[in-house]
Amino acid sequence: MKGFTKTSALTLLGFSLMLGACLTSTAQQNRDRNTKKVSEAAKQSAKAARVFDEIMGTREKSIPQDLLDKAEAVAVFPSVFKAGFIVGGRGGSGVISRRVAGGWGAPAFFDLGGGSVGLQIGASSTDYILLFMNENAVESLLSDKFEIGGEGSAAAGPVGRSASASTDVKFNAQILSYSRSRGAFAGLELKGVVIKPDNEDNLQVYGMNARDILTGANKISMDKMPEGVRVFPETLGRYSRRK
């Protein structure tokens, strides 16, 4: 080509090599980031599974079996940190699995937060478990910023695996909430707590957002989940499984 010198060719070659190196580096960084996210997701799923297993392992102070069997989805937020001096707040992350045919689906990743104002001082770490009792509760959860505390929408859950809630009107609530702090497990009425999807993690781990994971037509089967995150739905399946 007229005017296309050897120097120009070398310059173009050098630019092409630099571009290729940049693209390769970016691809490697994305793979590394994805690997890190999957590893973090596996740890989060394992922590949630351990909390649930420990609580259900204490028969006198566990979630009643009949309520667990009715639940449409289960959320566990391990080690939610709460601290404050006059103005307080709490924050943590956890996983939510929904029932699928024969078991439980892939755990979607969510963040939990909330604030409070009043005379308070100190810090604590608390495990939270939430039962979403019907499809409406799951749909509410999937709004951009879901806040627990609407009238009649949530209630403190009872404890004791053999306890029956069939005659108690408050168990018409869509969400039953529990907490474990300093070893004590009990029902807790949560208000002003905001739960929102961590779709950065969901997309990195599954290539799907929380809504698609929990309500989409193409549910992620156990063998398609990253191996590390399977522990949470497997743990739920040991305690409650519909035929």
C-alpha positions in Angstrom: 0.0 0.0 0.0 1.4 3.4 -1.0 2.6 5.4 1.9 2.5 2.4 4.2 6.1 2.1 5.4 8.0 -0.5 7.3 7.9 1.8 10.4 4.1 2.1 10.1 3.8 -1.7 9.9 5.9 -2.1 13.0 3.9 0.5 14.8 0.6 -1.2 13.9 2.1 -4.6 15.0 3.2 -3.1 18.3 -0.2 -1.6 18.9 -1.9 -4.9 18.1 0.3 -6.7 20.5 -0.4 -4.2 23.2 -4.1 -4.4 22.6 -4.0 -8.2 22.8 -2.0 -8.1 26.0 -4.5 -5.6 27.5 -7.5 -7.8 26.5 -5.7 -10.9 27.9 -5.0 -9.1 31.2 -8.6 -7.9 31.5 -9.9 -11.4 30.8 -7.6 -12.9 33.4 -8.6 -10.2 36.0 -12.3 -11.0 35.3 -11.6 -14.7 35.8 -9.7 -14.0 39.0 -12.5 -11.8 40.3 -15.1 -14.4 39.4 -13.1 -17.1 41.2 -12.8 -14.9 44.3 -16.6 -14.2 44.3 -17.4 -17.9 44.0 -15.0 -18.7 46.9 -16.6 -15.9 49.0 -20.1 -17.2 48.1 -19.2 -20.7 49.2 -18.0 -19.4 52.6 -21.2 -17.5 53.0 -23.3 -20.5 52.1 -21.3 -22.7 54.5 -21.7 -20.2 57.4 -25.5 -20.0 56.8 -25.7 -23.8 56.7 -23.8 -24.1 59.9 -26.1 -21.6 61.7 -29.2 -23.4 60.5 -27.8 -26.8 61.4 -26.8 -25.7 64.9 -30.2 -24.2 65.6 -32.2 -27.2 64.3 -30.0 -29.5 66.2 -31.3 -28.2 69.5 -34.8 -29.8 69.6 -36.2 -27.8 72.5 -35.2 -24.4 71.0 -35.5 -24.9 67.2 -37.9 -23.9 64.5 -41.2 -25.8 64.7 -41.3 -28.5 62.1 -44.8 -27.7 60.9 -43.8 -24.1 60.2 -40.6 -25.0 58.4 -42.5 -27.4 56.2 -45.0 -24.7 55.2 -42.2 -22.1 54.4 -41.8 -21.2 50.8 -38.3 -19.8 51.3 -35.7 -19.6 54.1 -33.2 -16.8 54.7 -30.1 -17.0 57.0 -28.0 -14.0 57.8 -25.1 -15.1 59.9 -23.1 -12.8 62.2 -25.0 -9.5 61.5 -23.0 -6.9 63.3 -24.9 -4.2 65.3 -23.2 -1.2 66.9 -24.2 2.2 68.0 -23.8 5.1 70.3 -27.0 7.2 70.3 -27.5 6.4 66.6 -27.1 2.7 65.9 -27.1 0.5 62.9 -26.7 -3.1 61.8 -25.4 -4.8 58.7 -24.6 -8.2 57.3 -25.1 -10.5 54.3 -26.7 -13.8 53.9 -28.4 -16.3 51.6 -32.0 -17.2 50.7 -33.2 -20.4 49.1 -36.6 -21.2 47.8 -38.3 -24.5 47.5 -38.1 -26.4 44.2 -39.5 -29.8 43.2 -38.0 -32.3 45.6 -35.8 -29.9 47.6 -34.4 -26.4 47.7 -33.0 -24.1 45.0 -29.8 -22.2 44.6 -29.1 -19.7 47.4 -29.4 -16.1 46.2 -27.2 -13.6 48.0 -28.7 -10.7 49.9 -27.7 -7.8 52.2 -29.4 -6.9 55.4 -29.2 -3.5 57.0 -31.2 -1.1 59.3 -30.8 1.7 61.7 -32.2 2.8 65.0 -32.1 6.0 67.1 -32.2 6.0 70.9 -30.1 5.7 74.0 -27.8 2.8 73.1 -24.1 1.9 73.3 -22.1 -1.2 72.5 -21.9 -3.8 69.8 -23.1 -7.3 69.2 -23.2 -10.0 66.6 -26.5 -11.8 65.8 -27.6 -14.6 63.5 -31.0 -14.0 61.8 -33.3 -16.6 60.3 -36.4 -15.6 58.3 -39.2 -17.9 57.0 -41.1 -16.6 54.0 -44.4 -18.3 54.3 -45.9 -17.8 50.9 -45.3 -16.6 47.3 -46.4 -13.1 48.1 -43.7 -12.8 50.8 -41.1 -14.0 48.3 -42.3 -11.4 45.7 -42.1 -8.6 48.3 -38.6 -9.6 49.1 -37.6 -9.1 45.5 -38.5 -5.5 45.3 -35.4 -3.2 45.0 -35.5 -2.3 48.7 -37.7 -4.4 50.9 -38.3 -3.2 54.5 -39.7 -5.6 57.1 -42.2 -4.1 59.5 -45.4 -3.4 57.7 -48.5 -4.2 59.8 -49.3 -7.9 59.7 -46.5 -8.7 57.4 -44.0 -10.1 59.9 -44.1 -11.7 63.4 -41.7 -13.3 65.8 -41.6 -17.0 65.3 -42.2 -19.6 68.0 -39.5 -22.0 69.1 -39.6 -25.7 69.9 -39.7 -28.2 67.1 -42.9 -29.7 68.3 -44.7 -26.4 68.9 -47.9 -25.8 67.0 -48.8 -22.4 65.6 -52.1 -23.5 63.9 -54.3 -21.7 66.4 -52.4 -18.5 66.8 -53.7 -15.8 64.5 -50.4 -14.0 64.3 -49.0 -16.8 62.3 -51.0 -15.5 59.4 -48.0 -13.3 59.0 -46.1 -13.6 55.7 -42.7 -13.6 57.4 -41.6 -15.3 60.7 -38.3 -14.0 62.1 -35.8 -15.5 64.6 -32.5 -14.4 66.1 -29.6 -16.1 67.9 -27.4 -13.9 70.0 -24.9 -15.1 72.7 -26.2 -18.7 72.2 -29.9 -17.8 72.9 -32.3 -18.6 70.1 -35.8 -16.9 70.1 -38.4 -15.4 67.9 -37.8 -11.7 67.2 -40.1 -9.1 65.8 -38.0 -7.2 63.3 -38.9 -3.7 62.3 -37.1 -1.2 60.0 -34.8 -3.9 58.6 -34.0 -3.5 54.9 -33.2 -6.5 52.8 -31.9 -6.1 49.3 -30.4 -8.4 46.7 -26.6 -8.4 46.3 -26.8 -8.8 42.5 -23.1 -8.1 42.0 -22.5 -11.4 43.8 -25.5 -13.2 42.2 -24.3 -12.2 38.7 -20.7 -13.2 39.4 -21.7 -16.6 40.8 -24.7 -17.6 38.6 -24.9 -15.0 35.8 -28.4 -14.3 37.0 -30.0 -11.7 39.3 -31.9 -12.6 42.5 -35.3 -12.5 40.9 -34.3 -14.9 38.2 -32.7 -17.3 40.7 -35.7 -17.4 43.0 -38.6 -17.0 40.6 -37.3 -17.6 37.1 -38.6 -20.5 35.0 -35.1 -21.9 34.6 -34.2 -22.9 38.1 -30.6 -23.8 38.8 -30.4 -27.6 39.5 -28.1 -28.9 42.2 -25.5 -30.2 39.7 -25.4 -26.8 38.0 -24.6 -24.8 41.2 -21.0 -24.1 42.1 -20.1 -27.0 44.4 -19.3 -24.8 47.4 -22.8 -23.2 47.6 -24.7 -26.4 47.5 -24.2 -26.9 51.3 -27.0 -24.5 52.2 -29.9 -26.1 50.1 -28.6 -29.5 51.0 -28.8 -28.6 54.7 -32.3 -27.3 54.4 -33.2 -30.5 52.6 -32.2 -32.6 55.5 -34.8 -30.8 57.7 -37.7 -30.2 55.3 -38.5 -31.7 52.0 -41.8 -31.8 50.2 -42.8 -34.8 48.1 
